[in-house]
């Protein structure tokens, strides 16, 4: 079995159609939007297309804009000099994992983690995953192998009749540690439990 009963993947991606008229029926979803604090260079209304010029946000056309003024603000304008969230247009950022990148804004400098601390963190993450694997009745290698298979094929690992180990899997705890140990970045849509019963 590779997909859920309604043929959607475990995590759909509403960002693919956000800001567009839907051509087919969509299901509810949750999304990430990139935001950056901005200062109004003139009076702006919620939802206004803006571009960054001289370090401040100014009204513009959609074609030249980078995003919109926070559309969830009360129905009042943002006065010149006031601060607000600028929401970047969907599908425009070049990365999204806690810190995002966009050609119109300089990247923030990453906080360097000393190599010794990185090694300690990797060891702790691996130890946690080894305990998880043991609790699931799997070897550490088998657990990593199942994760690799899921990422490559999106096929669930099917639990046999008498096995209950899938109930021990902690997706929220596993994926950040998997990334730390392997050095791979796992897209949000894959960061789920990949075990299924045979029923």
C-alpha positions in Angstrom: 0.0 0.0 0.0 1.5 3.3 -1.0 -1.2 5.9 -0.5 -4.1 6.4 1.9 -7.6 5.2 0.9 -8.6 8.6 -0.7 -5.4 8.4 -2.9 -3.8 11.5 -1.3 -0.3 11.4 0.1 -0.2 11.5 3.9 0.5 15.3 3.8 -1.0 17.3 1.0 0.6 20.5 -0.1 -1.9 23.4 -0.2 1.0 25.8 -1.1 0.9 24.3 -4.6 -2.5 26.0 -5.2 -2.5 28.9 -2.6 -3.4 32.1 -4.4 -5.0 30.3 -7.3 -8.5 29.3 -8.3 -8.9 25.6 -7.6 -9.3 23.4 -10.7 -10.3 20.3 -8.5 -11.7 19.6 -5.1 -9.1 20.2 -2.4 -8.9 18.8 1.2 -8.1 20.8 4.3 -4.5 21.3 5.0 -2.0 23.3 7.1 0.8 25.3 5.6 3.9 27.3 6.3 4.2 30.9 5.1 7.5 32.8 5.2 7.2 36.1 7.0 9.6 38.9 7.8 9.1 41.9 10.1 8.9 45.1 7.9 8.5 48.8 8.4 5.9 50.7 6.3 7.5 53.3 4.1 4.0 54.8 3.4 0.5 54.1 4.5 -0.5 50.5 3.6 -3.6 48.5 3.9 -3.8 44.8 5.0 -3.2 42.5 2.0 -1.5 45.2 -0.1 1.2 44.0 -2.5 4.6 45.5 -1.4 8.2 45.7 -2.4 11.2 46.5 -0.2 12.9 49.8 -1.2 15.4 51.6 0.9 14.8 49.2 3.8 11.1 49.9 4.0 8.0 48.4 2.5 6.2 50.3 -0.3 3.1 49.7 -2.3 3.6 48.2 -5.8 2.1 46.0 -8.4 1.9 42.2 -8.0 4.5 41.7 -10.7 7.2 43.7 -8.9 6.2 42.7 -5.3 7.7 40.3 -2.9 4.7 39.8 -0.7 1.7 41.3 1.1 1.0 43.3 4.2 -0.3 41.0 7.0 -3.9 40.3 5.7 -5.1 39.4 9.2 -4.6 42.9 10.6 -7.9 44.6 11.6 -9.5 46.7 8.8 -7.2 49.6 9.4 -4.2 51.0 7.5 -0.6 50.6 8.6 0.8 54.1 9.0 4.2 55.1 7.7 6.9 54.0 10.2 4.8 51.3 11.8 6.0 47.7 12.0 4.1 44.7 10.6 4.5 41.2 9.3 5.3 41.0 5.5 4.1 37.7 4.2 6.2 36.5 1.3 4.3 35.2 -1.8 3.8 31.4 -1.9 6.3 29.4 -3.9 8.9 32.2 -4.1 11.3 31.4 -1.3 14.2 29.2 -2.0 14.3 27.3 1.3 12.1 26.9 4.3 13.3 25.2 7.5 13.0 27.6 10.4 15.0 30.2 8.5 14.1 30.9 4.9 15.9 32.6 1.9 14.6 35.1 -0.7 16.6 37.0 -3.3 15.1 40.4 -2.1 16.4 40.0 1.5 19.9 39.3 2.9 20.4 36.0 4.6 20.7 36.0 8.4 24.0 34.7 9.6 23.7 31.2 11.1 24.7 30.6 14.7 27.7 28.4 14.6 27.6 25.3 16.8 31.0 24.1 18.1 32.0 20.8 16.5 32.2 19.1 19.9 28.6 20.1 20.6 27.5 18.9 17.2 29.2 15.5 17.8 27.5 15.2 21.2 24.1 16.1 19.7 24.5 13.5 17.0 25.5 10.8 19.5 22.5 11.7 21.7 20.2 11.6 18.6 21.5 8.2 17.6 21.2 6.8 21.1 17.5 8.0 21.2 16.8 6.3 17.8 18.5 3.1 19.0 16.2 3.0 22.0 13.2 3.6 19.8 14.2 0.8 17.4 14.6 -1.6 20.3 11.2 -0.6 21.7 9.8 -1.4 18.3 11.5 -4.8 18.1 13.7 -3.6 15.2 17.4 -3.2 14.7 18.7 0.4 14.4 19.7 -0.4 10.8 16.2 -1.7 10.0 14.6 1.5 11.4 16.9 3.7 9.3 16.3 1.4 6.3 12.5 1.8 6.6 12.9 5.6 6.8 15.0 5.6 3.7 12.5 3.5 1.8 9.7 5.8 2.9 11.5 8.9 1.6 12.4 7.2 -1.7 9.0 5.5 -2.5 6.4 6.9 -0.1 5.4 3.2 0.6 4.4 2.4 4.1 6.0 -0.3 6.1 3.2 -2.8 6.6 2.9 -4.3 10.1 2.1 -8.0 10.3 -0.9 -9.3 12.2 0.5 -9.9 15.6 3.0 -7.0 15.6 2.3 -3.9 17.5 5.6 -2.0 17.1 4.2 0.6 14.8 2.4 2.1 17.8 5.8 2.8 19.4 7.0 5.0 16.5 7.3 8.7 17.5 7.4 10.7 14.3 7.8 14.1 16.0 10.8 12.9 17.9 12.3 10.7 15.1 12.6 13.1 12.1 14.7 15.9 13.7 17.1 13.3 15.1 17.2 11.5 11.7 18.1 14.8 10.1 20.8 15.4 12.7 22.3 11.9 12.3 22.2 11.6 8.5 22.7 15.2 7.5 19.6 15.0 5.3 16.8 17.6 5.2 13.4 15.9 5.3 10.5 17.9 3.7 7.5 18.5 6.0 5.2 16.3 4.0 7.4 13.2 4.8 7.7 13.9 8.5 5.0 11.4 9.5 4.6 7.9 10.7 5.3 5.5 7.8 4.0 2.3 9.4 0.7 0.8 8.5 -1.3 -2.3 9.7 -2.0 -5.1 7.2 -5.8 -4.7 7.7 
